[in-house]
Amino acid sequence: MTSFDPDDEAPFVEAEGDVGVQLDEDVIAVDAQRALDLLDHITRDLPGGGESRSGQREMVKSVASSLARRRHLIVEAGTGVGKSLAYLVPSVLLGERVVVATATKNLQDQLAQKDAPQVAAHAKGVRVAVLKGRQNYLCLNRAQSLGAGAQMSFDDGVEVPRGVADQMRRILRWSGDTTSGDLDELPFEVDSRARRQLSVTPQECLGRARCPQGQNCFAELAKDRANDSTLLIVNAHLYASHLASGSMLLPPHEYVVFDEAHEILDIFATLLGTSLNAARLRALATSARPLFDEDDRARCDELLSLADRLAASLLAQYERGDLKGLDESCAVELARCSELVTSIVEALRSLETPSSDAEFRKVRTLGPAIHLANDLDRVNRVKDGELLFLSRRDREIDVEISLVDVGPRLRDDLWGNVSAVLTSATIPDSLPRSLGLEGVAVEHVASPFEYESHALLYVPNNFPERNSPEAEAAIIEELVELITAAGGRTLALFTNRSVMNRVAEAVTPRVVTEVLVQGTLSRDRLIGEFRYSHEASLFAVTSFWQGVDVPGHSLSLVTIDRLPFSVPGDPLAEARREKSPQPFMDVDLPRATMLLAQGVGRLIRTKDDRGVVAVLDTRLATAKYRAVMFKKLPPMKRTRDKSQVHQFLRDINS
């Protein structure tokens, strides 16, 4: 299963025979001893008999106590604690629905395919389901309307490129075999254009009652399983959308677990805001135009022209570096866009349709039009506490609204309605306050791994400062020597894609082992090739800093080219700094420390792993704030002696 938030085709797993722990429906409170007994049952059945972990047992008791008392809990659980089972086991003893929200695809896959089924097999009455956003499921109505003809066209009539059309035909053939409709379960990476043609957003959906395929709809069937579940796995993006919708997307629940909780601040800030660009205006004009007569078509034509002018104005403002707010030209054009879209919405509402097919096309256009009108109104009426800024995605400039401070919104709409467990391997010190949980202390559960003897943290001596013109050349030389000593087996993490590409191009011909580079293959393909190689190196940015789990035989060296502070000019970071009396300590340092700890955490993933983390930024050895960062890093031995590092790596390699 490869979807971002995978669907589980068998949401109910019945325990075999009498091995399960029978849940007493009359018991609401979670007893810690019962939870530990269930954990022992599960652990004994793991391959090799499993092992008892003191940190995991400590966390089970904390989670059980917080759920029983309906109190919020924040747990920083080091790598290897086994936090997934530590919160799943007490959760299934509640006898009520618990929603687990996680930020990355890898953890969702693990929960859906491994951890949740293990728990369900030992606790009778547990029903596991996984729910995701509607646009991630194949829409049978769209599939039926497209058919498998030789010619395919997009909604605007433009012919589909051959490669995309071939994918669409493969998906249509697959639609007869799949039981989940999960597009990411396909054995190939689906082109975004093919995905767009064969799925619908919530705004485009006709709804179960009106859709000819409503009774067979994959998204609706997934919702049915979610409504019947006692343990529901979603992603944090869907949970944030649920909150933004007025709690309309997920079934009722009073308990939620946020795993990878360090991510949810930015996820909620974004999803509780909104985003639009010229492409959305063009899409509405293009889809609405064929439905109208000549008079109303003129509005669509004007909207198309206005979208082009807006795109040019947004690009000009973006290229000036003026990223916060809208200049006069952009503001005037967006105001006119709002008027036009509102008039198109009214015309669609009053439109009489001659056939059921025309009615379906009208409904599919009207939903996104209303959504766009609401977003335009929100952009034209930015509230206190919100930040409007410009960002670039591919060729488009997006107008985005994010919440500068999500704490008040979460206090009002979330924390009073649920009991929450938040956990991660790294919890920034500022996170409770940022999320509106100021009174909740962070509990710490240490990793069981022997970092002191199994790992070295290395910062080069006599090395250029990271902002020096000589730094990049020094990084290239250092990487060549380190990769050679390690025999490959290196995850080289960068904060900038251009730097990564230049360094990779220089290093590759100078080492004898294979170098993989992010962007040359899909993310899953890169991780797979790296994981199963015994000597490859992988150069990567951003998403590879977390959620990558590679065993020791493939990874003995993690390098980090610089401390991951936010780049200057990030509008949201600047807005948060402006609200803080200590901007560096409250905004910049916690985020950089969290990302650094996540990157360092890629190295030691099992009790037998050994290796080196090389941070090629001397500030980690010299800056006054280094002690704050060291507090969040594993207790590794530290060195600036290159010869010691090379010998350590050669010993591992041999």
Secondary structure, DSSP 8 states (H G I E B T S, - for coil): ---SS---S--B----TT-SB---TT--S--HHHHHHHHHHHHHTSGGG----HHHHHHHHHHHHHHHHT--EEEEE-TTS-HHHHHHHHHHTSSS-EEEEES-HHHHHHIIIIIHHHHHTTBTT-BEEE---GGGB--HHHHHHHTT-S--B-TTS-B--HHHHHHHHHHHHHTTT-SS-BGGGSSS---HHHHHHT---TTT---TTTSTTGGG-HHHHHHHHHHT-SEEEEEHHHHHHHHHTTS-SS---SEEEEESGGGHHHHHHHHTSEEE-HHHHHHHHHHHGGGS-HHHHHHHHHHHHHHHHHHHHHHHHHHTT--BS--HHHHHHHHHHHHHHHHHHHHHHH---SSHHHHHHHHHHHHHHHHHHHHHHHHTT--TTEEEEEEEETTEEEEEEEES--HHHHHHHTTTT-EEEEEES---TTHHHHTT-TT--EEEE---S-HHHHEEEE--SS---TTSTTHHHHHHHHHHHHHHHHTS-EEEEES-HHHHHHHHHHHGGG-SS-EEETTSS-HHHHHHHHHH-SS-EEEEEGGGGSS----TTT-SEEEESS-----TT-HHHHHHHHH-SSHIIIIIHHHHHHHHHHHHTTS--STT--EEEEE--THHHHSTTHHHHHHHS---EEE--HHHHHHHHHHHH-
